[in-house]
Amino acid sequence: MQNNRKFIDVREPIEFMFGHVEGALNIPPAKLMAGAKELKDLPKDTQLILYCMSGSRSAAAMNILKQLGYTNLENGINKDQVKAKYFAKS
């Protein structure tokens, strides 16, 4: 189920270090603007769920990724909301 989606934590590395969604990539907006080599081999339609602390940086990151041609984007707002939506046990 999670094989075709990637979680992108767009907070700064120090914030990421203090806790993040399991398996998330840490790619702050400035790194996205520089091309984010971590994403270069991903198909443009890969589901990317972005999150930060409040949703503002992830919204900005979504705009950057749209400009780079990515089409399957979601603003997950913050790590707790992402965990609740994608990792909650039913």
C-alpha positions in Angstrom: 0.0 0.0 0.0 2.8 2.4 0.8 5.1 1.2 -2.0 3.9 3.8 -4.5 4.0 6.8 -2.1 6.8 8.8 -0.6 6.7 11.0 2.5 8.7 14.2 2.2 9.5 16.1 5.4 10.3 19.6 4.3 11.4 20.8 7.7 15.1 21.7 8.4 17.4 18.8 9.2 17.6 19.7 12.9 13.8 19.5 13.1 13.8 16.2 11.2 16.4 14.8 13.6 14.0 15.3 16.6 11.3 13.1 15.0 9.7 12.3 11.7 7.4 9.9 9.9 9.0 6.5 9.4 10.7 6.3 6.0 10.3 10.0 5.2 12.9 11.8 3.1 14.1 15.1 4.5 14.1 17.7 1.7 13.7 21.3 2.8 12.2 23.8 0.2 15.6 25.3 -0.6 16.9 21.8 -1.5 13.8 21.2 -3.7 14.4 24.5 -5.5 18.0 23.2 -6.2 16.6 20.1 -7.8 16.5 17.5 -5.0 18.6 14.7 -6.3 16.6 12.4 -4.0 13.7 12.7 -6.3 15.4 12.7 -9.7 14.6 9.0 -10.4 11.0 9.1 -9.2 8.2 9.0 -11.8 6.5 12.4 -11.9 3.2 10.7 -10.9 4.5 9.1 -7.7 2.3 10.1 -4.8 4.3 12.5 -2.6 2.9 13.4 0.8 4.6 16.5 2.1 4.6 17.8 5.7 6.3 20.3 8.0 5.3 21.8 11.3 2.2 23.8 10.4 1.5 23.1 6.7 3.0 26.4 5.3 6.4 25.0 4.2 4.8 21.9 2.8 2.4 24.1 0.8 5.3 26.1 -0.6 7.1 22.8 -1.4 4.0 21.6 -3.2 4.2 24.6 -5.5 7.9 24.0 -6.2 7.2 20.3 -7.0 4.3 21.3 -9.3 6.8 23.6 -11.2 9.2 20.6 -11.4 6.4 18.5 -13.1 5.2 16.4 -10.2 1.5 15.7 -10.4 0.4 13.6 -7.4 1.0 15.8 -4.4 -0.7 16.1 -1.0 -0.1 18.5 1.8 -0.1 16.3 4.9 0.2 19.3 7.2 2.4 17.9 10.0 3.9 14.6 11.1 1.1 13.8 13.6 -1.6 14.2 10.9 0.4 12.1 8.4 0.9 9.3 11.0 -2.8 9.3 11.9 -3.9 9.1 8.3 -1.3 6.7 6.9 0.0 4.7 9.8 -3.1 4.3 12.1 -4.0 0.7 12.8 -7.5 -0.1 11.9 
